[in-house]
């Protein structure tokens, strides 16, 4: 990794400069890890009986039924 550090008057590292591509790769990796964490959390809730699994078709139908047209009618 090609990083440069910003230091304070005491030489303590207080910041870092990364190439944009490296920063974007790190952000994407963190987002992937967050998705995995949320999946694991949801799976654990189902296993504990705190949530339920419903078929995709049912979920879509329930979402569509709950929508209000943009004109408010």
N, C-alpha and C positions, 0 to 999 in steps of 0.2 A: 504494500500500500504506500502510495506516495503522499505523505502528510507533512505539513509544516506546522510548527507550533507557534502560538503567540504567547509570550511570557511577560510577566509583570516586572516591576523594578527589582524584585528579589530573585528573579530567574524562575519563578514558579509558573508552570504551564497553566494558562487560563483560557486558552482557545486553540482551535485547530483549523487549518485550511486544507481542504481536500479538493481534488478534481471533481467537477460536477458529476461525471459518470460514476465515480466511486461513491459519492454521496447518494445518488439515485439508486444504485445497487443496494446500498445499506438500507435505505428507506423501504425498498421493495422487500428485502429479506425480513425486516421488522414487521411489515404488513402481513407477510406469509406466516410468520410466527404467531401473530395476533389471531389470524384466522384459525390456526391449529388450536390455540388456546380456547377460543370460543367454541370450536367443535367439541373439544374434550369436555368443556364445561356443560354443554348441552347434552352430550351423551351421558355424563354422570347424573344430570338431573333426571333424565329418562330412566336410568337404572335405579335411581332412588325413588321413582314413582312420583316425582315432583312435576313432571311434564309428560306429554303424550305425543306419539307419532301419528300424523294423519296423512292420508294419501295426497299427492300433489294436486290431483284434480279437485279434491275437496277443498284444499287450501285456496286454490285459484278461485273456485266458486264462491267461497266465503268472502274473499277479498273483493270480488266483483259485486257481490250483493251489498257490501257495505259502502260502496262508492256512491258519492253524491255527484250528479252532473254539475259541470262548471257553471251553468246558468242558475244553479240553486234550486231547480225544480225537481 
